[in-house]
Amino acid sequence: MPPKKKFSKEQIINSAFHIAKTEGIDKITIRKVSDYLGCSSAPIYVNFNDVEELKQAVVKKMVDWSQQLIHEQNSGNPFADIGIASLKMATEYPVLTQDIVLKSNRYLKYYDQDMSGEFVALMKQVPELEGFTEKELMTILLKMRIFQIGLTLMVANRLLPEEFNLDKMIDMSNSVAEDIVIASRMRKEENKDNI
């Protein structure tokens, strides 16, 4: 009898990630992962207690990849960096993007809280956002995210005209970010004048 194949935790997570990006997170099962690897379920259970723990590892891999994409942009504009990263993810992984954005996702419960704090910290370094309180920055971020999620879903569902390439999407995203900041600044000034 040939020796049993050994698989690293990373190989198992990568196999589950492949399933998630083509079929969705909820479609990950121990059986599908073991079939993908060409083994029994034993190596998977050596590394993970159950399928939920494996799904959490897949989401962590996705979050880490997403954060890496954001930091790679390093444009000095957090809106542009977030926008480019989400558009790249929607282009490369449309099924996973739809799964994450459209479904109530218990796996990402803490992701938004952690990332929002990180984004606000980045926003505080942008000269155009100087003078806004943390609460105002959170509101600006929320407005931008609402727009970005809509654009991301349009990309993932292939709803944009063919000529609408990544550069055009980035230009639109930057334009909307600028509009949101200008409107927020005007509203802040109006409120100051009314006091």
N, C-alpha and C positions, 0 to 999 in steps of 0.2 A: 504494500500500500504506500503510495507516494506521501511525503510529508504534507501536512496542512499548510496552506498559504497563511502568512502572517500579514496583517495590514495595520498600518499606523493609524492613530486617531485622525491625523490630517488627511490620509487617503479616504477614510470613511466619511469625514466631513465634506471633502471635495466631491465624493460620489453623491452624497445627499444634496449638496449644493447644485450639482448638475440636474438632479431631478427637480429641485425647487425652481431653477431658472427655466426649465422647459415645461413643467407641469403645475408648479405652484407649491408653496410650503406645505399645505394640507395634504398633498399627494405623497409626501415622504412617508414611507413605511420601512420597517426593518427588512421585510421581504424584498421590496424593490431595491434597496441599497445592497443587500446581499446578492441579489440577481445581477445587479450592475457590476459588482466586484467579482462575481463568479465564485462565490463561497457560500457556506452555510451562515446562519445568523450568529453563530458562536463568537466570531471575532468582533462583531458589533457590540454584543452584550458584554464582552470583556472591557470595552471602552466606554460604554454608555449604559445607564441603568434601564432606560426605556426610550421610546421614540420621541417623547417630549424633550428629553435632555439633548438628544441629537438635533432636533429642530431648533432648540435654543442655540446650540453651537453653530448651526447654519446661519441663523439670524446674526449672531455675533460676527461671523465671517463677513456677512454682507455689510454690517454696520462699520466694521473695520475698513473694508474696501471703500465704502462710501466716504468715510472720513479721510482716507488716503487720497481719494479723488479730489476732495475739496482742498486739501492742503497742497496738492500738486499744482493747482491752478495758481495760487499765490500771487494774485493780481493786485492785491492791496484793496480790493473791493469785495467784501464778504458776500454781497448779493450775487455778484458775477460768479464768484467761486462756487457758491451753493447751486446757482442756476446751471452752470456748465456741468457740474458733477451730476445733478439730477437728470439733465438732458442726455448725458452720456450713458447713464444707467438705463434710462428709458429706451435708448437706441439699442444698446447691447442686450438688455434683459427685459423685453417688454412684458413677458408673462409674470416675472417676479415683481416688476414695478406695479402692474395692475393688482397683483395679489396683496402687495404691501399697502398701496394707496386706497384701494376700493373696499377692502375687507376690514372689519373690526379685528385688529390684530393684537392679541394678548402678548405676543412675543416682543413687540416694540414699545410696550407700556412705559418703560423708563428711558428709552432712547430719546424721545422728544424733550423730556426734561433736561437730560444731560446736554444734548446738542443745543438747546435754546440758550443755556447759560454760556456755552462756548461761543456761540454766534454773537451774543450780546457783548461779550468781552472783545471779540474782533471788531464789532461795530463801534465800540468806544474809541478805537484807534483811527477811525476814518474822520478826516478833518470836516467833511460835509455834514457829519452827524454830531459835531461838537455842540454842546449846550442842551442836548436832549437828556431827559431823566431815564433811568433804567426802565421805568414803566412805559415811557414813550417809545423807547427803542424796542421793547417787546411788542408793542402795538405795530410799529413799522415792520418788524420781522414777521408778525402774523399776517399782515396784509400782503407782504411779498410772498410768503409761503402759499397763501391762498391762490395768488396768480400763478406761481410756479407749479403748484400741483395740477392746476388746470392745463397748463402748457405741457407738462410732463405726461399727463394722461393722453393728450392729443397726439403726442409723439409716440407713446407706447401703443396706441390704437391706430396709428398710421392715418390720422385724420387731417393732417396738414397737407397743403399742396406740395407736389413733388419738388418744386423749385425752392421750397422753404428749407434750406439746408441748415446745418448747425450754426454757421456764422450769422445767418438771418435770425435764427432763434435767440442767439446770444445778444444780438443788437436789440431785439424786441425786449428781452428780459432786462437788459441794462436801461433801456428807455423807460420801462414801467417802474423800475427801481428809482430812477431819477425823479419821475413824476410823483411817486409816493413820498419821497423825501421832501421835495419842493412843497407839495400840498401840506405835509405835516409841519414844515417850517412856517408856512403861511398861517396855518391854523393856530400854531403856538404864538405867533406874533399878534394875531387878532385877539386871542384870549388875554394876552398881556396888556393890550391896548384897552380892553373892556374892563380891566380891574381898577 
